Amino acid sequence: MKKARAFPHYPRQWKQQYRHMIGHFIVDIEFKTHLGGIHHWNSRHHRKGLGMDHHAHIEPSLSLTGFLQHLWSNFSHKSLAKTPIESIFNPLNFWIGLSFIIGASHFVFASLLALSAMMSVTALTNLYFMGSIFFTIAAYLQYIQSINAGDFIRNKSTMNKSALHKKKYQRKWLAWQPHRLDFWVTFSQFIGTLFFNLNTFSGYLALSDLQQSLFIWLPNLLGSLCFQLSGSLALYETSHQFWLWSPKSLEQKMAFINHFGCLFFLGSAFVSSSILQSLSPSMLPLSIVLTCLGGICFLCAAVLLCRESIQIQRTPLPHLP
């Protein structure tokens, strides 16, 4: 039997100079091409369609007019993307960020209203549930990005061999690709959002104490754990660490802020469990505050993701020899 090539697939004449791994997952590779060029491949860049040798930075400013123009260009399919790869991945980056912005805003707004006791329980449930739906949309789009990224490094010499070739490309909607770190980053987050859908929808139901534990606390805890797994892997994917105090690049800042959001959501889930077990009913405000802080972190990370998307679409993906 022919042995399968390890992910990522790259031209055989390229030589690996360096690679960084977590377990059997490859996070970064530095290649030397047959022409003597040095190129850097990264797991996140691969799943986001950013290409090799990408170094994101924060632009000095972005006006509201510029944001709206970019929104219209994506909505009307007048994207600046020129290649088949750019047309598949880059617009999704923007819609993922926008969906997370809307979802996180719902969580933040609902938490603030809950703390002020200005709305009914049903109205708050509506806000939380709608927020979870937008989270699921964003997470699923990221999952689609990952499973459609393919195993080939995307450059001029591999395009004709890759399933991403324009004439051969067939988009996947569901797939199991456990050999890749980027799959677990997106898959665990998507599963977490489904748990949050169940958790927030349960607010519409009249449940017994046992049913509350099964349909409110347990999905909340499992969803938060899935988010924490995704956030930790995403942070390692960008920084080679599970924790850092001074993120430098734009993608490290996004992963760092997102990781804090996951920690706040996880803390809220544990506090909620004590409330449902009637151990500390007075801790409800703390649970809401932690949810609000998590939403704020996700909101900030999503804004940076939109800025990265706009920056990338202004800079076409280079072709490598």
Stockholm file with secondary structure:
# STOCKHOLM 1.0

chainA/1-321         MKKARAFPHYPRQWKQQYRHMIGHFIVDIEFKTHLGGIHHWNSRHHRKGLGMDHHAHIEPSLSLTGFLQHLWSNFSHKSLAKTPIESIFNPLNFWIGLSFIIGASHFVFASLLALSAMMSVTALTNLYFMGSIFFTIAAYLQYIQSINAGDFIRNKSTMNKSALHKKKYQRKWLAWQPHRLDFWVTFSQFIGTLFFNLNTFSGYLALSDLQQSLFIWLPNLLGSLCFQLSGSLALYETSHQFWLWSPKSLEQKMAFINHFGCLFFLGSAFVSSSILQSLSPSMLPLSIVLTCLGGICFLCAAVLLCRESIQIQRTPLPHLP
#=GR chainA/1-321 SS CCCCCCSSBCCTTCEEEEEEEETTEEEEEEEECTTSCEEEEEHHHHHHTCCTTCCCCCCSCCCHHHHHHHHHHHHTTCCSCCSHHHHHHHHHHHHHHHHHHHHHHHHHHHHHHHHHTCSCHHHHHHHHHHHHHHHHHHHHHHHHHHHHSCSBCCSTTTGGGSTTSTTTCCCCSSCCCTTCHHHHHHHHHHHHHHHHHHHHHGGGSCCCHHHHIIIIIHHHHHHHHHHHHHHHHHHHHHHSSSCCSCCCSHHHHHHHHHHHHHHHHHHHHHHHHHHHTTSCGGGHHHHHHHHHHHHHHHHHHHHHHHHHHHHHHHSCCCCCC
#=GC SS_cons         CCCCCCSSBCCTTCEEEEEEEETTEEEEEEEECTTSCEEEEEHHHHHHTCCTTCCCCCCSCCCHHHHHHHHHHHHTTCCSCCSHHHHHHHHHHHHHHHHHHHHHHHHHHHHHHHHHTCSCHHHHHHHHHHHHHHHHHHHHHHHHHHHHSCSBCCSTTTGGGSTTSTTTCCCCSSCCCTTCHHHHHHHHHHHHHHHHHHHHHGGGSCCCHHHHIIIIIHHHHHHHHHHHHHHHHHHHHHHSSSCCSCCCSHHHHHHHHHHHHHHHHHHHHHHHHHHHTTSCGGGHHHHHHHHHHHHHHHHHHHHHHHHHHHHHHHSCCCCCC
//
